């Protein structure tokens, strides 16, 4: 069995969740501040990325972080390009930790129109996908955001996500399609109904051999995305925490059968640069276990 086939099998059949370690330029200072490192600890982007890589390395090398409970980890390009304990980050995750490596490939969001924020144009995507494939990356993630239950906007978001998803599939990678619904959306349940319908329509148009993943905001209606989870073109449906606390996100997630977590801030909640390794590892273990249990319903 090839690594790719083994990774498909792991994502499809094993219990666990996806760790999102992909904060990039704009969100890195906030992530570091929560971790207890202020902006006075670095003076430029290079130093900032050195510090965030040290934080991510501490997470990835922790004995609490392994493939027993974690299916995959989503990386930022800068993290993919670096090493962990003498191996490229993707190789370290898969070969040492048995965790499937993913890469965030979007370049951020354009201004809101029709109640949504589409992804920015990404002319360098083919080159990035080629590099990712050569570095042992299994799949990709790309995020856009729905702010209002606007039918035209939701359709535009889903159309763009699947259009780029097909480009990723053509490169031999598995796309995580992430049309996030802002948890503060005033008509969130209505937006979710629109989103589900648009996703199902696009899934039905995929090629016979195509497999995608979906990363969706935890919905108001329990098991709303059941049809997506059971669709033959869907490898896995994962949930983003979207600003909910870990406790709230876990409580909501446990109500959705077959949906597993792909948490970022909720995963690292409670971790601090000032903690001893023992306290850090125990805190991370508690976080991973709680998310694992919420994903097991």
Backbone torsions as a table, in degrees:
resi	resn	phi	psi	omega
1	UNK	NA	130.6	177.9
2	UNK	-70.6	165.0	175.7
3	UNK	-57.3	-42.2	-177.4
4	UNK	-62.6	-43.7	178.7
5	UNK	-65.3	-39.8	178.3
6	UNK	-64.5	-37.2	179.9
7	UNK	-70.3	-41.3	175.2
8	UNK	-57.8	-46.3	-178.1
9	UNK	-61.9	-41.5	-179.7
10	UNK	-63.9	-48.9	-178.9
11	UNK	-61.6	-39.3	-173.6
12	UNK	-75.9	-38.4	-166.2
13	UNK	-113.6	-21.5	-173.1
14	UNK	-93.4	149.7	174.9
15	UNK	-72.9	156.1	178.6
16	UNK	139.9	-169.2	-178.0
17	UNK	-145.6	173.1	-179.0
18	UNK	-105.1	125.7	178.0
19	UNK	-87.3	127.7	179.1
20	UNK	-98.8	106.6	-179.3
21	UNK	-116.1	44.9	-166.7
22	UNK	-119.5	23.1	173.9
23	UNK	-57.7	136.6	-177.7
24	UNK	-119.0	-158.7	-171.2
25	UNK	-40.7	-59.1	-173.1
26	UNK	-69.9	-32.9	-175.0
27	UNK	-96.5	-5.5	-176.9
28	UNK	-65.0	-46.7	-179.8
29	UNK	-57.0	-39.4	179.9
30	UNK	-66.3	-43.3	179.3
31	UNK	-61.9	-41.0	179.3
32	UNK	-69.0	-38.3	179.2
33	UNK	-61.2	-43.3	177.9
34	UNK	-62.8	-32.1	-180.0
35	UNK	-79.1	-5.5	176.7
36	UNK	95.6	18.0	178.5
37	UNK	-119.1	113.8	-178.4
38	UNK	-81.4	170.4	-177.5
39	UNK	-69.1	-11.2	176.3
40	UNK	-76.4	-6.4	-178.7
41	UNK	-84.5	-7.4	178.9
42	UNK	-148.6	152.8	-174.3
43	UNK	-117.4	-4.8	177.3
44	UNK	-156.4	176.3	-176.9
45	UNK	-61.9	-40.2	-179.3
46	UNK	-59.2	-46.6	179.2
47	UNK	-66.1	-37.0	178.2
48	UNK	-62.5	-43.6	179.8
49	UNK	-69.8	-29.2	173.4
50	UNK	-62.9	-42.2	-177.9
51	UNK	-68.8	-44.1	-179.9
52	UNK	-67.8	-32.2	177.7
53	UNK	-67.9	-36.1	176.6
54	UNK	-63.1	-39.9	177.5
55	UNK	-63.8	-47.5	-179.0
56	UNK	-66.1	-37.3	177.6
57	UNK	-62.1	-40.5	178.8
58	UNK	-61.9	-38.8	177.5
59	UNK	-68.1	-50.8	-174.3
60	UNK	-65.9	-32.9	-178.1
61	UNK	-88.3	-5.9	178.1
62	UNK	-62.7	140.3	176.0
63	UNK	-61.2	-19.0	178.9
64	UNK	-74.5	-18.2	-172.4
65	UNK	-103.6	103.1	178.8
66	UNK	-158.0	176.1	-173.9
67	UNK	-72.4	-3.7	176.3
68	UNK	-65.5	-35.9	-177.4
69	UNK	-122.3	-12.9	-176.6
70	UNK	-114.9	121.0	-179.6
71	UNK	-76.9	-45.8	-174.7
72	UNK	-152.5	169.0	176.1
73	UNK	-137.2	134.1	179.9
74	UNK	-96.5	128.0	-176.5
75	UNK	-111.7	156.3	168.5
76	UNK	-88.2	152.4	-175.5
77	UNK	-53.8	-41.0	-179.5
78	UNK	-60.6	-34.5	178.4
79	UNK	-72.9	-40.8	176.9
80	UNK	-58.2	-36.0	-175.8
81	UNK	-78.6	-5.5	-178.4
82	UNK	-105.3	176.5	-178.9
83	UNK	-111.8	155.5	170.8
84	UNK	-129.3	120.2	-180.0
85	UNK	48.7	44.6	173.4
86	UNK	83.2	0.5	176.0
87	UNK	-119.0	154.0	172.2
88	UNK	-58.8	150.0	-173.7
89	UNK	-55.6	-44.5	-178.8
90	UNK	-63.7	-42.7	178.8
91	UNK	-65.0	-39.7	178.3
92	UNK	-60.5	-47.0	-178.3
93	UNK	-59.5	-47.3	-174.0
94	UNK	-80.1	-48.1	-172.9
95	UNK	-75.8	-34.9	-176.3
96	UNK	-97.3	-42.6	-172.5
97	UNK	-103.9	-8.6	-176.9
98	UNK	57.7	42.0	178.5
99	UNK	-117.6	129.6	-175.1
100	UNK	-77.1	127.2	-177.0
101	UNK	-88.9	132.5	175.0
102	UNK	-119.5	161.6	179.3
103	UNK	-129.7	131.6	170.7
104	UNK	-73.1	125.2	-174.8
105	UNK	-117.9	-7.7	-179.3
106	UNK	-76.8	161.7	-178.3
107	UNK	-110.0	23.9	179.3
108	UNK	98.7	-169.4	-168.3
109	UNK	-117.7	148.3	170.8
110	UNK	-85.6	173.8	180.0
111	UNK	-66.2	154.0	-176.9
112	UNK	-62.9	134.7	173.3
113	UNK	-146.7	137.6	-176.6
114	UNK	53.2	36.7	175.2
115	UNK	74.9	12.8	-179.7
116	UNK	-139.3	161.8	170.9
117	UNK	-118.1	109.4	176.3
118	UNK	-74.1	167.4	174.8
119	UNK	-74.8	147.8	174.0
120	UNK	-65.9	154.4	173.5
121	UNK	-55.8	149.4	-173.5
122	UNK	-138.4	69.8	-174.1
123	UNK	-64.0	-21.4	-179.3
124	UNK	-91.9	13.1	-172.4
125	UNK	-63.3	-43.8	-177.6
126	UNK	-58.7	-42.5	179.3
127	UNK	-64.7	-39.7	179.2
128	UNK	-65.9	-41.9	179.5
129	UNK	-63.4	-39.9	178.7
130	UNK	-63.6	-43.4	178.0
131	UNK	-64.2	-43.1	-179.5
132	UNK	-60.6	-44.7	179.9
133	UNK	-60.5	-41.3	-178.5
134	UNK	-68.7	-22.7	-179.0
135	UNK	-95.2	6.7	175.6
136	UNK	87.5	17.2	176.8
137	UNK	-75.0	139.1	-178.2
138	UNK	-89.6	-42.9	-173.8
139	UNK	-150.7	179.6	-175.1
140	UNK	-131.4	166.3	175.6
141	UNK	-136.2	138.9	176.9
142	UNK	-143.3	133.6	-170.4
143	UNK	-115.7	135.8	165.1
144	UNK	-134.7	168.0	-168.3
145	UNK	-132.5	133.4	175.8
146	UNK	-101.7	123.5	-178.0
147	UNK	-105.8	-22.5	-177.0
148	UNK	-140.7	154.4	177.1
149	UNK	-81.4	68.4	-179.2
150	UNK	-104.2	113.6	-175.2
151	UNK	-54.9	-41.8	-179.9
152	UNK	-65.7	-41.2	180.0
153	UNK	-66.1	-44.8	-179.8
154	UNK	-62.7	-41.9	178.2
155	UNK	-62.2	-42.8	-179.9
156	UNK	-62.4	-40.8	178.5
157	UNK	-61.4	-49.7	-175.6
158	UNK	-68.8	-40.1	177.2
159	UNK	-59.1	-45.5	-179.9
160	UNK	-64.8	-44.3	-179.0
161	UNK	-58.9	-45.6	-177.8
162	UNK	-74.3	-31.7	175.8
163	UNK	-61.6	-47.2	178.1
164	UNK	-69.1	-36.1	177.7
165	UNK	-57.1	-39.2	179.1
166	UNK	-67.4	-34.5	175.6
167	UNK	-63.4	-38.9	179.6
168	UNK	-70.5	-42.8	176.5
169	UNK	-59.5	-40.2	-179.8
170	UNK	-64.2	-24.8	178.6
171	UNK	-86.1	1.3	177.4
172	UNK	85.0	20.6	179.6
173	UNK	-118.7	161.1	-179.9
174	UNK	-101.2	117.9	-178.6
175	UNK	-81.7	136.4	164.1
176	UNK	-93.7	112.3	-178.8
177	UNK	-88.6	119.8	-171.7
178	UNK	-126.3	83.3	171.1
179	UNK	-90.7	84.6	-176.6
180	UNK	-65.2	140.4	168.0
181	UNK	-103.7	122.4	179.2
182	UNK	-55.7	129.8	-177.7
183	UNK	-65.7	-14.6	177.8
184	UNK	-95.7	6.3	177.0
185	UNK	-54.9	125.3	-174.0
186	UNK	-66.2	-24.3	179.1
187	UNK	-124.1	54.8	-170.8
188	UNK	-59.3	-47.0	-178.3
189	UNK	-62.2	-38.0	178.5
190	UNK	-66.7	-41.9	177.6
191	UNK	-61.7	-38.5	-180.0
192	UNK	-65.4	-39.1	177.7
193	UNK	-64.7	-42.1	176.7
194	UNK	-62.4	-44.0	-177.8
195	UNK	-63.3	-46.1	-178.9
196	UNK	-59.8	-45.0	-179.4
197	UNK	-61.1	-42.9	-179.1
198	UNK	-67.5	-38.6	178.5
199	UNK	-65.3	-46.4	-178.5
200	UNK	-59.6	-39.5	179.0
201	UNK	-62.0	-42.8	-180.0
202	UNK	-70.9	-38.5	179.0
203	UNK	-59.3	-40.2	-178.3
204	UNK	-66.0	-18.3	-178.8
205	UNK	-93.1	-7.7	-178.0
206	UNK	-67.9	156.1	178.0
207	UNK	-65.5	160.0	-173.6
208	UNK	-57.0	-36.5	-175.3
209	UNK	-95.2	-2.3	-175.8
210	UNK	-73.0	138.9	174.8
211	UNK	-133.5	128.5	177.2
212	UNK	-124.8	165.7	169.6
213	UNK	-115.3	155.5	177.7
214	UNK	-120.6	136.2	174.0
215	UNK	-120.3	113.1	-168.2
216	UNK	-128.6	149.3	174.4
217	UNK	-64.6	140.7	178.1
218	UNK	-57.9	119.7	-172.2
219	UNK	-83.2	164.7	179.5
220	UNK	-73.0	-36.9	-178.5
221	UNK	-90.4	125.0	-179.8
222	UNK	-58.7	135.9	177.1
223	UNK	57.9	28.6	178.0
224	UNK	-57.1	-38.9	-173.1
225	UNK	-94.5	20.9	-179.6
226	UNK	-55.4	-41.8	-179.4
227	UNK	-64.1	-34.0	176.5
228	UNK	-68.3	-43.8	-179.3
229	UNK	-59.8	-38.1	-175.7
230	UNK	-88.8	-3.3	-176.9
231	UNK	-69.8	135.0	-176.4
232	UNK	-63.2	-18.2	-179.8
233	UNK	-90.7	-0.1	-176.2
234	UNK	-107.4	120.0	178.5
235	UNK	-75.5	-41.8	-178.2
236	UNK	-162.7	146.8	169.8
237	UNK	-111.6	121.8	-179.6
238	UNK	-115.8	157.1	-175.2
239	UNK	-113.6	139.0	172.8
240	UNK	-94.7	151.3	-177.8
241	UNK	-79.4	-26.8	166.5
242	UNK	63.0	17.5	-177.9
243	UNK	105.4	-12.5	172.1
244	UNK	-67.2	149.5	171.7
245	UNK	-64.2	163.2	179.7
246	UNK	-59.7	-41.6	-178.8
247	UNK	-61.8	-45.8	179.3
248	UNK	-66.3	-43.5	-179.9
249	UNK	-62.7	-43.5	179.0
250	UNK	-63.2	-42.5	-179.7
251	UNK	-61.7	-44.3	178.9
252	UNK	-66.5	-44.6	-177.1
253	UNK	-61.3	-39.7	-177.0
254	UNK	-61.4	-19.4	179.6
255	UNK	-83.5	-5.7	-175.8
256	UNK	-113.4	104.3	-176.0
257	UNK	-70.6	131.1	176.4
258	UNK	86.0	-7.3	176.8
259	UNK	-95.2	135.7	-179.6
260	UNK	-120.0	164.0	-175.0
261	UNK	-76.1	150.3	161.0
262	UNK	-138.9	73.9	-172.0
263	UNK	-93.4	148.1	177.4
264	UNK	-112.7	-81.3	-179.1
265	UNK	-61.9	-36.7	179.8
266	UNK	-66.6	-27.6	177.8
267	UNK	-70.0	-42.0	-173.8
268	UNK	-92.0	1.1	178.7
269	UNK	-54.6	128.0	178.1
270	UNK	94.3	-12.0	178.6
271	UNK	-83.2	145.3	-178.4
272	UNK	-145.1	142.2	177.5
273	UNK	-60.7	-25.5	-176.2
274	UNK	-82.9	-9.6	-178.5
275	UNK	-71.2	145.9	170.0
276	UNK	-65.5	161.0	179.2
277	UNK	-58.2	-37.6	-178.6
278	UNK	-64.0	-47.6	179.5
279	UNK	-66.6	-42.5	179.1
280	UNK	-58.2	-49.3	-177.2
281	UNK	-65.2	-38.8	178.3
282	UNK	-67.7	-40.5	178.5
283	UNK	-64.4	-44.2	178.6
284	UNK	-64.6	-40.8	179.6
285	UNK	-60.7	-43.0	179.3
286	UNK	-63.7	-42.6	178.9
287	UNK	-62.8	-48.6	-178.6
288	UNK	-62.0	-42.5	-178.0
289	UNK	-65.0	-40.9	-179.0
290	UNK	-66.5	-38.9	179.0
291	UNK	-71.5	-39.0	177.1
292	UNK	-58.9	-45.4	-178.8
293	UNK	-66.6	-39.9	179.1
294	UNK	-67.3	-27.0	180.0
295	UNK	-82.3	-9.9	-172.0
296	UNK	-91.4	7.5	-176.6
297	UNK	-85.1	NA	NA
